[in-house]
């Protein structure tokens, strides 16, 4: 079993999550644009194959930071991460979605994203 967070522990990680998420979203957009322009036009102001590989490597590095800190990446477009936790004796995921600026949602493990509720 992986790490289990308290709400306070997860919230204490949010500055690092937000910093990496902002970088991830920017690079994800750059990669999508670069790949599309290379495919459609054979060139891009953003670079070529070396830049594609560098962006892919950096995105993987960011995803690795989440994993190494016990944070589960559930999606990349939009970026969605969960912090395994327990609330009231129930196994839950503290749920952060791209665009959120704080950690304010959770869902029971057995319900997934559709069961999202505001943290008490």
C-alpha positions as CSV (number, residue, x, y, z in Angstrom):
1,X,0.0,0.0,0.0
2,X,1.2,3.5,-0.8
3,X,1.3,6.6,1.2
4,X,-1.9,7.8,2.9
5,X,-2.2,11.5,3.4
6,X,-4.0,13.6,6.0
7,X,-5.8,16.7,4.6
8,X,-3.2,18.9,6.1
9,X,-0.3,16.9,4.6
10,X,-1.9,17.0,1.2
11,X,-2.6,20.7,1.4
12,X,1.0,21.3,2.5
13,X,2.1,19.8,-0.8
14,X,0.0,22.1,-2.9
15,X,2.6,24.7,-3.6
16,X,4.8,22.0,-5.2
17,X,1.8,20.5,-7.0
18,X,0.7,23.9,-8.4
19,X,4.2,24.8,-9.5
20,X,4.6,21.5,-11.4
21,X,1.1,21.5,-12.7
22,X,1.6,25.0,-14.2
23,X,4.8,23.8,-15.9
24,X,3.1,20.6,-17.0
25,X,0.1,22.4,-18.6
26,X,2.4,24.9,-20.4
27,X,4.7,22.2,-21.7
28,X,1.8,19.9,-22.7
29,X,0.4,22.7,-24.8
30,X,3.8,23.4,-26.4
31,X,4.2,19.7,-27.2
32,X,0.8,19.4,-28.8
33,X,1.4,22.5,-30.9
34,X,5.0,21.4,-31.9
35,X,3.9,17.9,-32.9
36,X,1.0,19.2,-34.9
37,X,3.1,21.8,-36.8
38,X,5.8,19.3,-37.5
39,X,3.2,16.8,-38.8
40,X,1.3,19.3,-40.9
41,X,4.2,21.6,-42.1
42,X,7.4,19.8,-41.4
43,X,8.7,22.7,-39.2
44,X,7.8,24.8,-36.2
45,X,9.0,27.9,-34.6
46,X,9.0,25.8,-31.4
47,X,11.7,23.5,-32.8
48,X,12.0,20.0,-34.1
49,X,12.4,16.5,-33.0
50,X,15.0,17.3,-30.3
51,X,12.5,19.7,-28.7
52,X,9.8,17.1,-28.9
53,X,12.0,14.6,-27.1
54,X,13.0,17.2,-24.5
55,X,9.4,18.2,-23.8
56,X,8.4,14.5,-23.5
57,X,11.2,13.9,-21.1
58,X,10.3,16.9,-18.9
59,X,6.7,15.9,-18.8
60,X,7.6,12.4,-17.7
61,X,9.9,13.9,-15.0
62,X,7.0,16.0,-13.6
63,X,4.8,12.9,-13.6
64,X,7.5,11.0,-11.8
65,X,7.7,13.7,-9.1
66,X,4.0,13.1,-8.3
67,X,4.5,9.4,-8.1
68,X,7.6,9.6,-6.0
69,X,5.6,11.7,-3.5
70,X,2.7,9.3,-3.3
71,X,0.4,11.4,-5.4
72,X,-1.6,9.4,-8.0
73,X,-1.9,10.9,-11.5
74,X,-5.3,10.0,-12.8
75,X,-5.3,12.0,-16.0
76,X,-3.1,14.4,-18.0
77,X,-5.5,16.4,-20.1
78,X,-6.9,17.8,-17.9
79,X,-4.3,17.1,-15.2
80,X,-6.0,15.2,-12.4
81,X,-4.3,14.0,-9.3
82,X,-5.4,12.2,-6.2
83,X,-4.0,12.0,-2.7
84,X,-5.0,8.7,-1.0
85,X,-6.5,9.5,2.4
86,X,-9.0,8.4,5.0
87,X,-11.9,10.5,6.1
88,X,-14.1,9.3,8.9
89,X,-12.7,5.8,8.6
90,X,-13.5,5.6,4.9
91,X,-10.8,5.3,2.3
92,X,-11.0,8.3,0.0
93,X,-9.0,10.3,-2.6
94,X,-8.4,14.0,-2.0
95,X,-9.0,15.1,-5.6
96,X,-7.2,18.0,-7.4
97,X,-8.1,19.0,-10.9
98,X,-6.3,21.3,-13.3
99,X,-7.5,24.8,-12.8
100,X,-8.2,24.4,-9.0
101,X,-5.9,26.6,-6.9
102,X,-6.5,24.7,-3.7
103,X,-7.3,21.2,-2.5
104,X,-11.0,21.3,-1.7
105,X,-12.6,18.1,-3.2
106,X,-12.6,14.4,-2.3
107,X,-14.3,11.2,-3.4
108,X,-14.7,7.7,-2.0
109,X,-12.4,5.2,-3.6
110,X,-15.4,3.1,-4.8
111,X,-17.1,6.1,-6.5
112,X,-14.3,7.8,-8.4
113,X,-14.6,11.2,-9.9
114,X,-18.3,11.1,-10.3
115,X,-18.6,10.9,-6.5
116,X,-16.7,14.2,-5.9
117,X,-17.8,16.2,-2.9
118,X,-16.4,19.4,-1.2
119,X,-14.1,18.6,1.7
120,X,-15.8,19.1,5.0
